[in-house]
Amino acid sequence: MNVLLIGSGGREHALAWKLAQSPTLDTLYAAPGNPGIAAFAELTDLDVTDHVAVIAFCQDKAIGLVMVGPEAPLVDGLGDSLRAAGVPIFGPGRLAAQLEGSKGFTKDMCARADIPTAAYARHDNKAAALADLERFGLPVVIKADGLAAGKGVIIAETRAQAVDAIEEMFGGGFGTAGASVVIEEFMTGEEASFFALTDGVNVLAFGSAQDHKRVGDGDTGPNTGGMGAYSPAFVLTPELEEAVMARIIRPTVKTMADEGMPYIGVLFAGLMLTDQGPKLIEYNARFGDPETQVLMMRLTDDLLPILLAAANGTLDRIAPLTFDARVALTVVMAAKGYPGTPEKGGAINGIDHVSGDDLVVFHAGTALKDGQLVANGGRVLNVTARAATVGAAQAAAYRAVDGIDFATGFCRRDIGWREVAREQAEG
């Protein structure tokens, strides 16, 4: 089978790495891909915003499945266009993708389906939003409603910070994403990520991870797209996972189907594990980044038939998935300046010397310039290790980080710190 993979980041490199292991794969195409993905796929400069061109490419190359990595093409309705042309695609249509494309849409859906989440208010008027702040305590969470590359969330510790956040959003600081805002109650607890696949009716659990969003050690500094992750998230016990499936995931799938917006693809639930049980922070309509990197390192099943079953409505024929019992942990090496303006063009050397069976360096934001690998984005490399414990995986990942020559890069040095501390406490 020929597959088209859309995207160019570390998530897509991990998906390409895993898809390439499938005995049913013939040719993997990637649009646009990156230097790491090029080891597994034929790269194409296909414009994925041109739906007619994508359909023509799929027909010309006899594509049996399109796998969309990032959220923007899904929110743009690429899934609808491909399905109308008879091309199987793993990913939701435009209406269903609103679960990520609009935070307010998701909060309203949760209210209708009685899904546990933070109390909220949704406003498309600055004056009304500022007036409504009074009924929320501190800290308070201010979110740009639309897509903001993982950066449209501000946790305001003071009323002044909340006002500034609302002013910035309505003032265009987050582009069109801030034309509407969501004000949320601040939830306390530990965060975890949970993934489930669905064909619109059937649901299949796809594992857990814990991301590290803040740019600095000890969870300090501004939010980013993610500075590292590990899987599984042991804090999300089997009992809690079943509660998430029963109270959050399945009601979402049923509500979306009942309302004429069947959701097909992966549901990535960001969770807060509160004293009252798991609550939904937000949904993403695609695999997480960098969570995908650790999930792919642990998945022992063939990924391709699983994705195809979800796309074709036959997920009920897939057995529960199996994962390596070992831990996978990834450290993001970012370019200086991230999450602001990253420093591009920095040379990268030494990746080949640190890779092995239990350690893979996924390219997240790289390019080749005159034969030299260089940084070409904010998050540049995902150094991913597999080991028996979180502590062992962490140590292996950082040994590899220290073996890479990337002078204009930086990373957090504490990925997995909560679970490492628990492991040490347990002796």
N, C-alpha and C positions, 0 to 999 in steps of 0.2 A: 504494500500500500504506500502511496505517496502522501506526504503530510506537508502542509504549509504552517509554519510557526511564525507568528507575528510578534515582533518585539526586538529589543536590542540590549537588554540589561542582564543582571546576574540571575534573575528569575528565569529568563529565557535560556540562558546558558545551561542552567541546571535542568530545565525541561528537555533541551536538546541532548544533553548528556544521557539522560534517562531514556528518552525515546530512541536514541541510537542503539540501545541495548536490546530493542525489541526484535525478535526473529521475523515479525510480520512487516517490518518497515522496509520499503524499497528505497525511495529517495526522500530525504528531508530537505525542504526548502525553508529559508528564513528571510523575513523581510522586516528590517534591513539586516538584522544580525549584528555580530561584532567579531573581532579577531578570535575570541575563544569559541564562539559558535561555529566559526568557519571550519573547525576541525571535524565537525559532524554534519554540516549542512552546506548546500549550495546557496550562497547569498544572492539576494535580488534587491534592487532598489525600487521595488514596487511601491507605489503611493497608496497606502491603505485607506486614505480618505477618499479615494476614487473607487467607489464600489463597483462600477462597471469594469474597471481595469482589473480589480481583484477577481471578479467572477470570470472574466476572460482568461486570466492566468490559471485559475483553478481548472477550467475546462480544457485549456491547452495542455496542462501538465497532468491531467487525470488525477487531481487531488481527491483523496478519499476522506480527508479530515482536515479542517482548519482549527488550529489551536491558537487562541488569542491570549497573549500574555498580559499586556497593560489594559487599563480600564477605558481609556479614551475611545478606542474603536468600538467598544461595546456600547458606551453611552451614545455614540454617534449612530448606532443602528446597523453596524456591519452584520450582526447576527441575523437581522431580519432580511437584509438584502441577499445574503448567501442562502438562507433557508428557502427564500422564494425562488431562487435559481436551482434548488435541488442539491446544494453543496452542504454536506454535514459539517456542522461547526460546534465546537465545545465553547459555550459561552451564551449568556442571555441576550435576548432582544432588547431594543431600546427602552421599552416600558419597564421591563423587569430590571434592567440595569440601573434604574432610578434608585435602587437600594443602595448603590454607591454614589450615583450622580447627584442625589439630593438627600442631605441628611434629614431635612424636614419631612420628606416623603417617607423615609424609614421610620422616623419617630411617630408619624401619623399612623402608619401601618401597624406599628407595635401597639398603639393605643386601641386600634380596632380589634386586634387579635389577642389582646390581654397578654402581651409578651413583656416580661419584666425588664425595665430599663429606667434610666434616670428621668425624674420629672423635668419638663421642658416647656419652652415657649418658642414660637416660630414667628418671625417678623420680617416684612419687606419694607418697613418704614423705620427710619432711624429714630425719630422722636418717640414712636411707640415702643421701640426696643429699649431706649434709655429709660423711659418711664417704668417699664416692666421689670427693670433690674431690682427695684425695691423689694419685690417679694422673694428674691433669691438670697440665700445666705452667702457667706464667703468661706473658702474660695468659691468661685463660680466659673463655669466653662463657657466660653464664647466660641462658636464655630461658624465659619463661612459655610453656607448651605451647599455650594457646588464643589466641583473638583478643584483642589488647590495643591496637588502634588504632595499630599501628606503634611502640609505646613499650615493649613487653615484652621488650626485649633489653638486657642490661647487659654491657659489656665490663669485666671486673674486672682491674685491674692488680696487685692484691695479694690475698693469701689472705683478709684481713679484708673486703675489698670483696666477694669472692665469697660469703663467709659471710653478709654483710649482705643481698646480693641474694637468696639462697635464703631467708633469714629473712623478707624483705619479701614474696616471692612466696607462700610458704606461709602468711604472716600475713594474706593478703587484700589486699595492696597493689595487685594487678592484678585484683582481683575473682576470678571463677571461672577466668579464664585461667591463674592461677598455682596451681591445684589440683594440677597436675603440672608438672614442670620438665624441661628438657633442658639438660644440661651438654655443651659442645662445645669441642673443640680450637680454639684461635685460629689462623686461617689468615692468611698474609701474602700480599700482592699487591695488585693494583688491582681494584676492583669495577666491574662493568658489569651492565646489565640486558638480557635478551634475551627476545623475545616470539615465540610461535608459536601459530597457530590450529589447532584440530583438531576433526574431527567424530566423534571416537571411534576412527577408523581412520586416515584420511588426515591429513597434517600439512603446514602451509604456514608458512614463515618470515614474520615480521611486523616485522622490524627491531630495532634496538638503541638504547640510550640510556645515559647515565650520570647517576645521581641524586646528590644531595648531602644526606645524612641529618642531619649534625650542624647544630646551630642557628647556630653561629658561624663566622666567617671562618677559613680554614685548617683546616676540619674539627675545630673545637673545640666543647666544650659537649655537652649531652645530645642523644640521638637524637630525631628528629622524624619526622613522616610524609613529609618531604621538603621542602627549602628551595629547590630548583631542579633543572633537568636540561637536558641538551642531547642532540641526536640528529643524526647517528649517533654511536655510541661508536667512534671510529676505532681505539682500542686493541683492539677486538674485530674482528680482521681477517677477511676472507672464509674463510680457512683455519680460524681458531678458531671461527667461526660454524658451519662444517660439522662440526667436532669436537663442538660443543655439540649439534647436531642428532643426530649419530650416537651419542654416548655418554650424553646426558642426556635430551633431549626424546623421541626415538623410543622408547627403552627404557621411559620413563615411560608413554607412551601405550599401548604394547603390554602392559605389566604391568597397568595399570589395566583394560584390556579383558579380559585373560586372567583376572583375578580378579573379574570380574563387576561392575566399577565403571567402565564406559566414560566417559572424560572428554570433554566437549563444551564448547567455548568457547575462551578464550585461556589459554595457560600462560605465566605471567610468571615467568621464572627469574632470581633474583638470583644472580649469579656472582662467584666470586673467581678471578682469573686468576693462578694460582700457577706456580711453577717446574715443577711436574709437569703443567701444563695446566689448563684450566678445571675448576672444581669448583662444585657446587651449594651455595649458602648456604641458600636457601629458595625455595619456590614461593609465588606468589600465584595465586588462582583467578579473577582479573579483571584488567582493564587497570590499569596503575600510575597513581599520581597523585603527582607531576606528569609522569610520562613520557608519558602519553597526549596531553597538550597539545602536546608537540613532535612526536610521531609523527603526529598528525592534521594538523599544519602541513606535514608533508613528504609524506604519502600523496597520490598523484595519482590513484589509482583511486577509483571509486565504492564507498564503504564498505558500503552497504546490501546489495547482492547477495552480497558476501563473507560478511557475518555470517549472512545467510539460508542460504547454502550450508553453512556450518558447522552451523547449527541443524538443517538437513534431511538431513545426511549425504551431501552432494554436493560436498564441498570438492575432490574430485579433478577437477572440471570447471572450477575456477578456475585461471587462469594465474598464474605467479609474479608477485608484486605489484611495482608500480613506485613509487619514491619520488623526490621532488625531490632533485637532487644537492646542493642547498644545505643548510646547517646550520640547525636550529631550536634556539633556546635560550629557556628560561623562567626567570624570577625570581619567587619566591614573596614577596609582601608579606604579612607576618603581623601579627597584633595584638599589642601589647605584652603580655608575660606568657607568651606561647607559648614552649615546649610545656607550660608549667604552666597556670594559669588565665588565659585571654586576656581582655583588656579589650574588652568589646563596646560597640557604640553609637557608635563614633567615625565622624565624617562623612567621606565620600569624594567628592572632586570632581576633574574634569579628565580622566576616562577617555576621553571622546569626542574630546578634542583630541589624544590621542596615538595613536589607532588608525588603521590603514591597511591596504593590501593585504598588506604584509609584517610587520605588527605587530598582534597581537590581544591584548586584555586579557580573560582568562577569569575569570569570577566563581567564587570558591571558597567563600567564607563571607560572603555579603552579604545584606542585606534592605533593603526600602524602609520608611521610617518617616516618615509625613506627607510623602511625596514626595521625601524625602532618602535617598540611598544611604548605608548605614551598615555597619560591620563587624558580623558576626553569627557569628563563629567564630574558630578559631585561625589557620588559613591563609585569607586573605581574597581576595587577587587573584593571578593568574598572568599576569605581563607577558611576552608571548611574541613573539620576533622571529625573522625568517628572513633569512639573509645568506650570502655566499659562504664565509665562514670562521667558526670559533668566536669568534675575536676580534672580528670585525665584528658578529656576532649579539649578542655580549655587550655591545658598545658601544651598539648600537641599543636593546637591552632596558633598559639603565641610563639612557639618555637619556629613555626613556619613563617609567621609574620616577620620575626626578627631575621629570617634568612632571605627576605625579599629586599632588594635595593630600590626604594621608592622615596627619594629624598624630599619630595614635595607632598608626601602623604602623611596621614596621621590616623590613629584609631583609638577607641576606648580600650583600656587595659583590664576591664572587669566584667566582660560578657559572661553571663551565667552566675553572677556573684551571689544572688539569693540562694540558688540551689547548691552552690559550692559551700556556702556557710551552713546550710542544713546538713549536707553530707559530713562536714567536719564536726558538727555538733553531735551527729549520730555515731561518731567514732570510726 
